Amino acid sequence: MPRKIAAGNWKMNGTAADLDQIKALASAHPSPSVEILICPPATLVAHMADAAGPIKVGGQDCHAEPSGAHTGDIAAPMLAAAGATAVIVGHSERRTDHAETDAIVQAKARAAHAAGLTAVICIGETLQEREAGTTLSVIDTQLSGSVPEGASDSNTVIAYEPLWAIGTGKVPTLDQIAEVHAHIRAKHTDLAILYGGSVKGSNATEIFGVPHVNGALVGGASLKANDFSPIVTALENA
Ligand SMILES: O=C(CO)COP(=O)(O)O
């Protein structure tokens, strides 16, 4: 069975004052039966790792190189040294804002593996691609281009995040989630597959009931412990 993960992506939100949220989350889940992973901005990784108790901490991106002249970038070994155990790579906001291709995402995932981090590789279709009926072929291209050789349940997680569901409050139907997750499962039998896009406490239970959904990658509802905790509980009970 793949691992079960309730993951939060804080995106470009949070300062030291928000570490109270991680402390509250840790005290609400002192011995969780699923993995809880929070990916704060890079400025908070080390602080959060100190305060997180049983909660794992991850980065939101890493460079493909382990060091060098890359102003503003963060290397995977730096994240590991700061206490991270995972890093998100290929989030659609990075693919869009920073023109990251599948090849770049794959190189970043390799860098994550080399640093001993779990790579949380994000894929997903745009609304136009869904309406054109090309969702599964887009997923195939992203999977074959972004997932490196040597990916296993211990070092790689796939996050399916349809772009049109991110931050919009729109969630695919359960059948639509099921179709894509089954498609990914057929190619990656051992990897955890997370769903992401407008997951909340109110819809988590039904989403976690979909076959081959092994958890969630949550944006907005991961910022506050009171919002994220019910999602963790829903996954524990799934
Ligand atoms: O992009 C996401 C997580 O990486 C999803 O964001 P929301 O949960 O805010 O829709």
The ligand as a Gaussian input file, in Angstrom:
#p B3LYP/6-31G(d) Opt

LIG

0 1
 O       -2.248000      24.308000      -5.345000
 C       -2.705000      23.704000      -4.394000
 C       -1.820000      22.941000      -3.485000
 O       -0.544000      22.809000      -4.019000
 C       -4.152000      23.714000      -4.083000
 O       -4.476000      24.977000      -3.618000
 P       -5.948000      25.216000      -2.965000
 O       -6.151000      24.127000      -1.953000
 O       -5.844000      26.583000      -2.350000
 O       -6.924000      25.120000      -4.091000

